[in-house]
């Protein structure tokens, strides 16, 4: 795959969407929640709350976990 080719995982409109995406990606990489928490230097509780879509998780930690899973956040203008 060329550097400019990216895979679109779907639109994110809620914390639940992010949680489902993180859970699927973690499992696809063969990681447990504890593995991901260790890699991200967070607690298991944080990963569990993130995957359950808790809306009050710390955004900077969410971005860090997404980066660890090889995911980027891109903001684009909505079409009319």
C-alpha positions as a Python dict, from the first residue, in 0.01 Angstrom:
ca = {
    (1, 'X'): (0, 0, 0),
    (2, 'X'): (138, 342, -94),
    (3, 'X'): (196, 599, 178),
    (4, 'X'): (-95, 806, 51),
    (5, 'X'): (-341, 515, 60),
    (6, 'X'): (-528, 491, 389),
    (7, 'X'): (-800, 260, 514),
    (8, 'X'): (-1117, 434, 632),
    (9, 'X'): (-1257, 264, 942),
    (10, 'X'): (-1575, 467, 955),
    (11, 'X'): (-1725, 789, 1080),
    (12, 'X'): (-1694, 866, 1449),
    (13, 'X'): (-1990, 1051, 1596),
    (14, 'X'): (-1973, 942, 1960),
    (15, 'X'): (-1746, 812, 2233),
    (16, 'X'): (-1910, 473, 2174),
    (17, 'X'): (-1789, 473, 1813),
    (18, 'X'): (-1432, 534, 1929),
    (19, 'X'): (-1464, 261, 2189),
    (20, 'X'): (-1586, 5, 1937),
    (21, 'X'): (-1306, 101, 1697),
    (22, 'X'): (-1041, 65, 1970),
    (23, 'X'): (-1181, -269, 2080),
    (24, 'X'): (-1189, -413, 1726),
    (25, 'X'): (-838, -288, 1647),
    (26, 'X'): (-695, -417, 1977),
    (27, 'X'): (-844, -762, 1922),
    (28, 'X'): (-726, -768, 1559),
    (29, 'X'): (-373, -707, 1688),
    (30, 'X'): (-406, -992, 1938),
    (31, 'X'): (-383, -764, 2242),
    (32, 'X'): (-571, -791, 2569),
    (33, 'X'): (-698, -484, 2747),
    (34, 'X'): (-415, -536, 2998),
    (35, 'X'): (-159, -550, 2713),
    (36, 'X'): (-286, -223, 2570),
    (37, 'X'): (-296, -58, 2911),
    (38, 'X'): (67, -157, 2966),
    (39, 'X'): (178, -29, 2627),
    (40, 'X'): (-10, 297, 2681),
    (41, 'X'): (105, 333, 3039),
    (42, 'X'): (-257, 365, 3151),
    (43, 'X'): (-470, 155, 3381),
    (44, 'X'): (-685, -139, 3276),
    (45, 'X'): (-985, 61, 3399),
    (46, 'X'): (-913, 340, 3150),
    (47, 'X'): (-900, 96, 2856),
    (48, 'X'): (-1224, -70, 2969),
    (49, 'X'): (-1401, 265, 3002),
    (50, 'X'): (-1268, 378, 2665),
    (51, 'X'): (-1393, 62, 2494),
    (52, 'X'): (-1734, 97, 2663),
    (53, 'X'): (-1764, 448, 2523),
    (54, 'X'): (-1748, 642, 2848),
    (55, 'X'): (-1766, 1004, 2739),
    (56, 'X'): (-1554, 1146, 3017),
    (57, 'X'): (-1223, 974, 2940),
    (58, 'X'): (-922, 1202, 2893),
    (59, 'X'): (-892, 1297, 2529),
    (60, 'X'): (-512, 1309, 2528),
    (61, 'X'): (-500, 951, 2656),
    (62, 'X'): (-749, 846, 2386),
    (63, 'X'): (-525, 997, 2118),
    (64, 'X'): (-224, 817, 2266),
    (65, 'X'): (-404, 480, 2259),
    (66, 'X'): (-517, 537, 1899),
    (67, 'X'): (-157, 617, 1802),
    (68, 'X'): (-35, 296, 1968),
    (69, 'X'): (-288, 102, 1761),
    (70, 'X'): (-160, 265, 1442),
    (71, 'X'): (-463, 491, 1397),
    (72, 'X'): (-477, 863, 1319),
    (73, 'X'): (-756, 1109, 1382),
    (74, 'X'): (-847, 1321, 1080),
    (75, 'X'): (-1104, 1599, 1086),
    (76, 'X'): (-1273, 1683, 756),
    (77, 'X'): (-1547, 1924, 660),
    (78, 'X'): (-1886, 1759, 633),
    (79, 'X'): (-2043, 1753, 290),
    (80, 'X'): (-2371, 1937, 236),
}
